[in-house]
Amino acid sequence: MSAKCVMVLGTTSGAGKSWLTTALCRHYARMGLKVAPFKAQNMSNNARVVGAGEIGSAQYFQALAARAVPDVRMNPLLLKPERDTHSQVVLMGQVDEALSKMAWRGRSASVWPVIARALDELIAENDVVVIEGAGSPAEINLSGGDIVNMRVARHANAACLLVTDIDRGGAFAHLYGTWALLPEPERALIKGYVLNKFRGDAGLLAPAPEMLEQLTGVPTVATLPMWWQHGLPEEDGVFDDRSTARGAVTTTVAVIAYPRISNLDEFQPLKNIPGVRLLWVRSPSELAGLAPSDWIILPGSKHTSGDLAWLRHQGLDAAVARHAGQGGAVLGICGGLQMLGEALIDTHGIDGNAPGLGLLPLVTLFEPDKTVRHTQACFDIAMAQPVAAANNPWAALAGVQVAGYEIHHGQTQQHAAMAQAGDVARIVLPKGLGWQNGAGNVLGLYLHGLFEDPAALQALFGARLNGPVPTLDSVFDGLADYIAQHFEPGVLSALIA
C-alpha cells in the first residue's frame, strides 16, 4: 500500500482540528478503506495507554474512529506540560529524560527522523492516513524547527484542509493571513477552507468565500454549524465550561480544574447521564451549596505538588475537607488520590514534596520508573461495609469488575505510623489501586477510566440511565454523518483521489 494523505491544519489552536480529524477517520473507514490517524507532535496532558506506552488521547480516539488498533506511531512525540516552561517528553510511547532536558530547537532535529519513519510506516500499511497539525502552520517564528505542520505535509504530499473557528471572529483574515505567510509550494497543498462553529444564516457569509477564493485560489469547502453536544472531548483544556444537565439536576459532580489537570476526557460520559450536572471548579464559592449527595472529584494532575499548592492558595483545600467532613462524596483519581493522602515524598526530583489533604491515611513516594498499563480489577465487596449503603456513595461499586488504565510515577501505601495508631485506609482495589476511608465517603483510585466503563456507570447511575449510554462508536458515526452532510459534494472523495 501507499496511502493517500489528508491533513487537517488550523488557523489557531482550538479551531477544530482534532474532532474534524476524528470525523474524517470514521468517514474514510466507512468507505471500506484501511485508515490510520497521525499527529507528529501533540502537547497535551490527556493521554491513553497503548501497549506499554502512551499517546495523546485525541490520537487514541482517532484510531478507534478509524477502526484501527491504537499504535504509538500514530503520535510519535507527546509533550506533557508540567510547568509553563517545561514538559515531559514521551517519544514512541516512552518517557525520554534526555529529550525532556533538551532545548526545543535542538530537540526538533533529534526527533524528526523518528517522526518521519513512523509516518512512512503508516503510509506503507494503509489506504488513507489522516494527519492532524498543531496550532497554526503559519507560526513563522517556529517554522525553522517545524516537525508537526508543513514539514509533515510536504513529506506526505498531503491534501490539506485549513479550518478556522468563525465563532471567534476574524475568520477570513485568519484564513487569508495563514495562506499568505506560507511559501508557494506549501500554499499549493491547501485544497480547501473549512469554517467551523458557525451560528446564524450561512447566506450572510457571501461574498466573502468567493472573494477569498479569488485572492488565494482555494475554495471554502464546508461551513460547519456550531455543535455543542457532539460527544467527543476537546483536545485542549476543559472541554465545556458550561454547567448543564439533561433534565432536572439531582446530582452535581464538581471536578476541581487545577492548572495541570490531566486525563480530563474521562469525565465526558458524565455529561450524558440524566440529572447529572458536571461543574468545573476553580474557587471555593463554586462549591457552596453542595449537598452531601453531591460529588467532588480531584482528577489527575501532571504536577501533583504544584496543583496541590494551587488548590491551597485558592482555599479549595478547606472546602473539600468541609464537604468530606459532612459525609459528602469525594473521589480522587491518580494525582487526586495522591493529594488525598498525608504526604507526597519525592527523593528523585520528579514532582516535589508536599503535605497532602489528610483525608486518607496514605503516603505517596515518587519513583523514576513510570507505571503505564491497562488494568482490570474488581472492587472489594467490603466497600459496602462498615457503613450502610445509603450512607456510602461508593457502595454500589462493591463487586463490580472494571477496566481502565494507569499512568503515574507515584506509588501509594498506608502511612505506617497512622496505621499503628489504628487509622487504616481500607483497600478496595488490589495492588494499591484503590483506597477508602473508614466512613466510606472518600475514595481514591489510581485507575483512570471509571466513568468510561459500562459496568461502573450502570452500578453508579443505573436507575437514571433510561437506556444505554451513547457509545464511542455511535459518537464517531455521528461525526462522520455530520461532515458528510455539511461538506460540499464530492470534496471528501476528491481529497484521496
Secondary structure, 3 states (H helix, E strand, C coil): CCCEEEEEEECCCCCCHHHHHHHHHHHHHCCCCCEEEECCEEECCCEEEECCEEEEHHHHHHHHHCCCCCCHHHCCEEEEEEECCEEEEEECCEECHHHHHCCHHHHHHHHHHHHHHHHHHHHHHCCEEEEECCCCCCCCCCHHHCCCCHHHHHHHCCEEEEEEEHHHCCHHHHHHHHHHHCCHHHHCCEEEEEEEEECCCHHHHCCHHHHHHHHHCCCEEEEEECCCCCCCCCCCCCCCCCCCCCCCCCEEEEEECCCCEECHHHHHHHHHCCCEEEEEECCHHHHCCCCCCCEEEECEECCHHHHHHHHHHHCHHHHHHHHHHCCCEEEEECHHHHHHCCEEECCCCCCCCEECCCCCCEEEEEEEEEEEEEEEEECCHHHHCCCCHHHCCCHHHCCCEEEEEEEEEEEEEECHHHHHCCCCCEEEECCCCEEECCCCCEEEECCECHHHCHHHHHHHHHHHCCCCCCCHHHHHHHHHHHHHHHECCCHHHHCCC
